[in-house]
Every structure is written in structure tokens, then in C-alpha cells.
Amino acid sequence: MLRIGDVERELPGDIEAVRTIDELIVVRFTPIDPADEPRNVRAFGSDGTVRWTIEPTIGPLGDENPYVLLSERDGELWVTDWKGMEYGIDLEKGTHTVRKLRK
């Protein structure tokens, strides 16, 4: 359960990390349903509304993987998947802006 002010939001799994960037609250969770794994990051406004669910990782259909690291660098959101790819994320849309191999 995520609480933002007086609003409670149920997530489809346990919260693993939270980052706040400006008025955006970004949450990475471990999904209960494997179908939610490639979309395990959500952003909420300060009023508790869902702003976006992250774009899935790049890969063959059915081979998308979860994000395992969530970080903020100089006001930018970065996520890393379990295969070692790092993605810069558009804070307005939840889409990838930059992709690079971290390994």
C-alpha cells in the first residue's frame, strides 16, 4: 500500500523503492503476477493520481524483464533492468529517452 497524503494506492506487489522528483513520486514494486513484471514502475502525482506506468523493456515478445534499480541523478529518473540495460525515463510519459548497456 502506498500512502500519498490522505490517499492510499494499492499496487500489484510489494514496494521495493520510492524516489520523489519534483512533484512526482516514482515507485518500483515486485509484482505478484508475472504479466506485470515488465511494467513494475509507476509514477504518481502529489495528489495520489497515477501519472504513468513505465514502458516495458526492449526484447523479443515475451522476453521483457523487470526493472531492478530505480535512481535519480540531477533531477533525472534512471532505471536498470536485470539484464544490465539502463534507461533514462521521460518524467511526463514514463517512456525511455536513453538506452545504454551498463555491464
Secondary structure, DSSP 4 states (H G I P E B T S, - for coil): -EEETTEEE--SEEEEEEEEETTEEEEEEEESSGGGGGG-EEEE-TTS-EEEEPPPPSSSTT----EEEEEEETTEEEEEETTSEEEEE-TTT--EEEEEE--
